């Protein structure tokens, strides 16, 4: 499974896991898909929080200038 972990870390959004690891069992593929989904949700939430913080900071800067 360490190969799968390495693959997920380097190719987070790829969907070609069976092509690279044809000997994986169905349970393993489902676990990898679930991990990828969890990673994507966490990444999207973090991006949203960062974007909101940036927008808030820029709005404060505009208020100070104007």
C-alpha positions as CSV (number, residue, x, y, z in Angstrom):
1,X,0.0,0.0,0.0
2,X,2.9,2.4,0.3
3,X,3.0,2.7,-3.5
4,X,-0.6,3.8,-3.4
5,X,0.1,6.4,-0.7
6,X,3.1,7.7,-2.8
7,X,0.8,7.8,-5.8
8,X,-1.9,9.7,-4.0
9,X,0.6,12.3,-2.7
10,X,2.2,12.9,-6.1
11,X,-0.8,12.6,-8.4
12,X,-3.7,13.7,-6.2
13,X,-6.2,14.2,-8.9
14,X,-5.4,11.4,-11.3
15,X,-7.9,8.6,-11.8
16,X,-5.6,6.1,-13.4
17,X,-4.7,4.0,-10.3
18,X,-5.8,0.7,-11.9
19,X,-3.5,1.4,-14.9
20,X,-0.5,1.8,-12.6
21,X,-1.4,-0.8,-10.0
22,X,-3.4,-3.5,-11.7
23,X,-3.0,-6.0,-8.8
24,X,-4.9,-3.8,-6.3
25,X,-8.1,-5.3,-4.9
26,X,-11.5,-3.6,-5.2
27,X,-11.4,-2.8,-1.4
28,X,-8.1,-1.0,-1.9
29,X,-9.4,1.0,-4.9
30,X,-12.4,2.1,-2.9
31,X,-10.2,3.1,0.0
32,X,-8.0,5.1,-2.4
33,X,-11.0,6.8,-3.9
34,X,-12.3,7.7,-0.5
35,X,-8.9,9.1,0.6
36,X,-8.8,11.1,-2.6
37,X,-12.3,12.5,-2.0
38,X,-11.5,13.4,1.6
39,X,-8.3,15.1,0.5
40,X,-10.1,17.1,-2.2
41,X,-12.8,18.2,0.3
42,X,-10.2,19.3,2.8
43,X,-8.2,21.1,0.1
44,X,-11.3,22.9,-1.2
45,X,-12.3,24.0,2.3
46,X,-8.9,25.3,3.1
47,X,-8.9,27.2,-0.2
48,X,-12.3,28.7,0.6
49,X,-11.1,29.8,4.0
50,X,-7.9,31.3,2.6
51,X,-9.9,33.1,-0.2
52,X,-12.3,34.6,2.4
53,X,-9.4,35.7,4.6
54,X,-7.7,37.4,1.6
55,X,-10.9,39.1,0.5
56,X,-11.5,40.3,4.1
57,X,-8.0,41.7,4.3
58,X,-8.3,43.5,0.9
59,X,-11.6,45.0,1.9
60,X,-10.0,46.3,5.1
61,X,-7.2,47.8,3.1
62,X,-9.7,49.5,0.8
63,X,-11.5,51.0,3.8
64,X,-8.3,52.4,5.2
65,X,-7.3,53.9,1.9
66,X,-10.7,55.3,1.0
